Amino acid sequence: MTISFPIWLIAIDYILAILMIILLLKFTLNLFINEESNLIFFRFINKITYPVFSLTDRVTPNFMVQPIIPLYLAWIVLMVRLYGLPLFLGNKYMGKFAFVFEKDLIAQFKSLILGVALNLNYGI
C-alpha cells in the first residue's frame, strides 16, 4: 500500500534528518578532534551547528557537558521527527511516516548496488 505524503512535510523531514546527521557527526568528531582544530571540515561543521546551539540554549540543561550537547540536540531532533511530524497528518499515520529520509536513502542505495551488480553481470 503506497501512501503519498505532502511534499512540504517530506521536505521538513529531510531537513531535520540532515540536521540530525550533522549533529551526530559533530559529536563523533568531538570525540577525536579538539574543539580548536583548524581542519576545514571541522570548521565547516562548527559554522553550521553554531546557529542551532544558539537557538537551543534555553532547552539545553546547564549541567550538561559541552561535548555531549550535539548528541542531546540530535536526540531532540529525532523525537520531533518521530512524534512531531506525524501529528500534522493525524494519529493514524504515526508509524507510517517514520524515517522517510532513511527509507529513501536505503532504496537509492539498493538500486545503486543492483545496478552495479547487473552491469558486472553477476546474474542478480
Backbone torsions as a table, in degrees:
resi	resn	phi	psi	omega
1	MET	NA	121.0	-179.1
2	THR	-95.2	129.1	178.8
3	ILE	-113.3	127.0	177.3
4	SER	-99.0	128.7	179.8
5	PHE	-102.9	154.9	176.5
6	PRO	-61.7	142.0	-175.8
7	ILE	-64.9	-31.9	-179.6
8	TRP	-67.5	-33.1	179.1
9	LEU	-73.4	-37.5	176.8
10	ILE	-67.2	-38.2	177.6
11	ALA	-63.6	-41.6	177.2
12	ILE	-63.8	-40.4	178.5
13	ASP	-63.9	-41.6	178.5
14	TYR	-63.2	-43.1	180.0
15	ILE	-63.5	-44.6	178.8
16	LEU	-66.3	-35.8	178.3
17	ALA	-66.1	-42.1	178.7
18	ILE	-66.5	-39.9	176.7
19	LEU	-62.0	-41.1	179.0
20	MET	-64.3	-41.4	178.9
21	ILE	-65.2	-40.1	179.0
22	ILE	-65.5	-40.7	178.1
23	LEU	-65.5	-40.4	176.7
24	LEU	-66.3	-36.1	177.3
25	LEU	-66.1	-40.4	177.6
26	LYS	-63.7	-42.3	177.4
27	PHE	-61.2	-44.4	-179.9
28	THR	-64.6	-41.6	178.4
29	LEU	-67.0	-33.2	177.5
30	ASN	-64.7	-24.3	177.7
31	LEU	-69.4	-31.3	-172.4
32	PHE	-113.5	-20.3	-175.2
33	ILE	-121.1	141.5	178.7
34	ASN	-68.1	149.8	-179.8
35	GLU	-60.6	-33.3	-177.3
36	GLU	-91.4	23.6	-178.6
37	SER	-68.5	148.8	-179.9
38	ASN	-101.3	14.3	176.4
39	LEU	-64.3	138.2	-176.1
40	ILE	-63.9	-43.0	-178.8
41	PHE	-63.1	-41.8	-179.0
42	PHE	-68.7	-38.6	176.1
43	ARG	-64.8	-37.3	177.6
44	PHE	-63.4	-45.0	177.9
45	ILE	-62.6	-39.7	178.7
46	ASN	-65.1	-38.7	178.7
47	LYS	-66.9	-34.1	178.8
48	ILE	-72.5	-40.7	-173.5
49	THR	-86.1	-15.2	-179.3
50	TYR	-59.6	-45.5	177.3
51	PRO	-62.6	-32.6	178.6
52	VAL	-66.7	-42.8	178.8
53	PHE	-65.2	-39.2	-179.0
54	SER	-70.5	-31.5	177.7
55	LEU	-73.8	-29.2	-173.4
56	THR	-104.7	19.1	178.4
57	ASP	-60.6	-33.3	-176.2
58	ARG	-75.6	-27.7	-179.8
59	VAL	-93.6	-8.5	179.1
60	THR	-87.9	125.1	179.6
61	PRO	-63.9	146.4	-178.4
62	ASN	-70.6	-26.0	-177.3
63	PHE	-80.2	-6.1	-176.3
64	MET	-74.7	136.4	179.5
65	VAL	-70.4	140.6	-172.9
66	GLN	-55.4	-44.7	-178.3
67	PRO	-68.3	-15.7	-178.3
68	ILE	-90.5	-12.2	-177.4
69	ILE	-58.8	-41.3	176.8
70	PRO	-60.3	-36.4	177.7
71	LEU	-66.6	-40.9	177.7
72	TYR	-62.9	-44.5	179.7
73	LEU	-68.0	-34.7	175.6
74	ALA	-64.6	-36.8	176.4
75	TRP	-65.1	-40.4	177.5
76	ILE	-63.4	-42.4	178.2
77	VAL	-63.3	-39.5	177.4
78	LEU	-61.9	-42.7	179.0
79	MET	-65.1	-37.3	176.5
80	VAL	-65.0	-40.9	179.3
81	ARG	-67.0	-40.4	-176.6
82	LEU	-75.7	-41.2	-172.0
83	TYR	-112.2	-26.5	-176.9
84	GLY	-83.2	-46.4	-176.8
85	LEU	-66.8	-40.7	177.7
86	PRO	-64.9	-18.5	177.9
87	LEU	-66.8	-23.5	175.7
88	PHE	-67.3	-27.7	-179.0
89	LEU	-93.7	-24.0	-177.2
90	GLY	119.8	165.8	-176.3
91	ASN	-69.4	-23.0	-177.2
92	LYS	-73.3	-13.5	178.1
93	TYR	-101.0	15.0	-172.1
94	MET	-59.5	-42.0	-179.1
95	GLY	-94.3	-12.8	-174.7
96	LYS	-88.6	-21.5	-177.7
97	PHE	-92.1	-8.2	-173.6
98	ALA	-65.0	132.6	172.5
99	PHE	59.1	51.4	176.7
100	VAL	-64.9	-41.3	179.4
101	PHE	-60.1	-47.1	-177.8
102	GLU	-67.6	-37.6	177.8
103	LYS	-63.8	-42.1	178.0
104	ASP	-66.9	-38.9	179.0
105	LEU	-64.4	-42.1	178.7
106	ILE	-67.5	-39.1	178.5
107	ALA	-63.8	-40.9	177.9
108	GLN	-66.0	-39.6	179.2
109	PHE	-65.3	-41.4	178.4
110	LYS	-63.8	-42.1	179.9
111	SER	-67.9	-34.2	176.7
112	LEU	-65.3	-46.2	179.4
113	ILE	-64.0	-42.0	178.6
114	LEU	-64.0	-40.5	178.1
115	GLY	-63.8	-41.1	178.1
116	VAL	-66.0	-42.6	-179.8
117	ALA	-64.3	-39.3	178.8
118	LEU	-70.2	-35.4	177.4
119	ASN	-70.3	-30.0	177.2
120	LEU	-85.1	-2.5	175.6
121	ASN	60.2	52.3	174.6
122	TYR	-89.8	-1.8	176.1
123	GLY	77.1	27.6	177.9
124	ILE	-83.7	NA	NA
